[in-house]
Amino acid sequence: MKKTFLTSLLIVIAMTISAQEKLIRIDSEDIAWQKDNPQYLFFNKEKARLLMPQGAAFGVECIPSFSPEWSLTYDSVANALVYNEAQKSIWYSTYGAMYKKKTITKNGGKIAKRKLRKHPKDYVAPDVKTYSVTISIEQAQMLKAICSDAIGTSEPKVDGMLDGTAWIYFIGEQRAMAHTGSNYNPYSIVKLTDKLIEAVKAGDESRCDSLIGAEFQHVVANLEIVPNLKE
């Protein structure tokens, strides 16, 4: 009886600790949240915390307007390709912390509007699923070259509110957003990324090896700038 009670108590404690780790408390005295686009500042902070491995050296993150965000990154500490996928939209999760809905009556009808809170409230961070596959240093260099080329041919500006799916490539502090309407066409890289994600989620190392080797040449052939494989 005592053993059963102790086991139940430990489970409750573990669940409480887990819930506390997910509950993000926002400092209402922090000046940063009161600046322009306060949600975007907070969203970027949470996105980095949830989707970026500690050793993330380069990769791509995707921010769809109405779907959970994800990232495909190379972890230089683990020498692995890591795919992180939020289970709920980080953007809409942070929205509730920064804004509250306000209904107003106009022309005889009710209109829902958003209103910035005087003080942000705490929120529960979305769960994130993580998958990884180990790759060689040479393969990492190939993928880094593609990211480098994407950064060199896409828009350098990444701030502003969301208005569609954004593909943000990064190498260290270098970041650039791919726009389908610009001169840079990201589709060949997007196609490779989708295939790699499937392989990483399946834990299929041989499939990753094959994709990086064969698809790399295809992607390079479809890019205007030939990437430099050297560090």
N, C-alpha and C positions, 0 to 999 in steps of 0.2 A: 504494500500500500504506500509506504514511504517512498519507495523507488519510483512508483508511478507518479506520485505528487511532485517529486523532485524533477523528473523528466518533463512534466507539464510546465513546471515553473521555468525551467531552462529554455523551453520552446518559447514561452511568453516573453522572456527577457530578450532572446535573440530577435524575435519579431519586433519588439519595441526599439531595439538598437537599429535594426534595418530601417524602420519607419523614420527614426530620427535622422539617419544618414540621408534619406531622400527629401526630408523637409528642409528646404533652403530658406534660411532667415535673411531677410533683406534689411540692411541698415538704413533706417529712415532718416538718419542724420547725414548720410553720405551725399555730398553735393553732386556727384556724378549723375545720379538718377534724375536730377532736375534739369539737366541740360537738354538741348535739342534731341529729338528722337530718343527719349530715355529707354523705351523698350528695346530699341535696336542695340544700344550699348549693353543692356543687360542680357539680351539674347546672344550677342557675340560672346560674352563672357561664359554663359552657360553652354553654348555650343562647343566652345573650345574645351571646357571642363569635361563634358560628356563624351565628345566624339574624337578628341585628339589624344592618342597614346603619349606617354611621357617622352618617348624617344622618337616621336613623329618628325621625320626629316623632310619629307616631301610627299605629295599626293594630290588628291582631289576631294573636295567635299561638295555635296549636292544639297541645295535648299529649294525644294519644291514649295509652291505657294500653299497647297492644301494637303500635303502629305508629310509624314515624318522625315526628318533630315537624316542623312547618312554620310559616312566618309570612308574612303579607301586610301590608306596611308602606308608608307614604308616606315617601320619601326627599326631605327638603326641600332637600338640596344639588343633587340631580339633577332635582328636580321630576318624579319618576317613582314609579309604583306598582311595588313590588318584591316578588316572590314567592321565598322561600327554602325549599327542601325538603331535609331531611336524608335521606341515602340509607340510613342505618341508624339505629336508635333511639339517641338521645343518652343517654336514661335508662339503657338496658341496657348501653351502652358504658361509662358512668361507674360502673355497678354493680360491674363486675369490678375496677375500681381501688380501690374502697372495701371491698368484701366478698369473702370467699372461702367456697366451699361446704365444709360439714363434714357428714360422714355419721355418724350415731349409731345404735346398736342399742337398740331399745326394744320390749318385749313380743315378743321373738323376731324382729322385723322391722327393716329399715334405714330410717331417716328422714333426708332431706336437710335440713340447716338452714344458715342463713347466719351468718357470724361476721365481725364488724368487724375489719379488719386492724389490727395494731399500728402499721404504717406504710403509707400508701397507695402503690400502685405506679403506674408510668407506664402510659399507655394510648394507643391510636391513635385519634385523633379521626375521626368519620365524615366522608365527603365530603358536600358540599352543592351542590345545583344551584340556580343563580340565574337568574331571568327578570325582565325589567323592561319597562315601557311608560310613555312620557312622557304626563303628563296636565296639564291647565290648572290654574292657581291656583284658579279658581272650582270646578272639579270636586274639587280637594283639600279645599276648604272644605266641600263637601257631605258627603264621606266623613268628614271630621273631626267634623262635626255628628252623624253616626250613631254614631261611636265615643264621642263625648261623652255622647250619650243612653244608650248601652249601659252606660257607666261609672256614670251617675246612677241607673240602675234595677237594677243587679246587685250581687252581694255584694262588699264591699270587700276581704274576706280572700282572699289568694291563696297563703298558705303551707300546709304540711301535705303528707302523702304523696299520691300519685296514686291515685284510685279511679274511673277512668272518664275520658271525654274532657272536657278543660277548654278553654273558649274564654276567653282572657284578652285583654281590650281595654285599650289604654293610650293616653295622651296625655302625652308627657313622662314625669314621675315618677308621674302618676296611673295606677293600675291597678285593675282589677276583674275577677273571674271570673264568667262566666255559668253559672248552674245551671239545668238544665231543670226542676228540681222547685220552683223559687222562683216568686214572682209575676211575675217578668220572663220573657217568652217570647222567646228569641233566634232562633226559626226564620226569621223574615223576613230578619234580617241574615245568618244562616248561608246562606240561599239565595242572597242577593246576592253574598256572599263567594265561594261556590262558582263562580258564573257569572263573576265577575271573574277568579278564578284561571285558569279555562279560557281566557279572553281574553288574559290576560297571558302564559301559557305559549305561546300561539299567536302572540304578538307582534301582536295585532290591535287597533290603536289605535282604529279606527272602532267596533269592537264595545264597547270600554271606554267610549268616549264615549256610545254609545247606552244602555248599561247604567246608567251613573252618572246620566244624565239621566232615563230612564224609570223605572228601578227605585227610584231615590231617593224619588220621590213615593209609590210603593207602600209602601216601608219606613216612611216617616214616617207614613203613614195607619194603620199597624199598631202604632205606638208611642204610649204614653199621653202622653209629654212631647214637645211640639213643639220640635225643636232650634233653637238660635240660630245662624244662619249667620255672625254677626259674630265677628271675632277677639277 
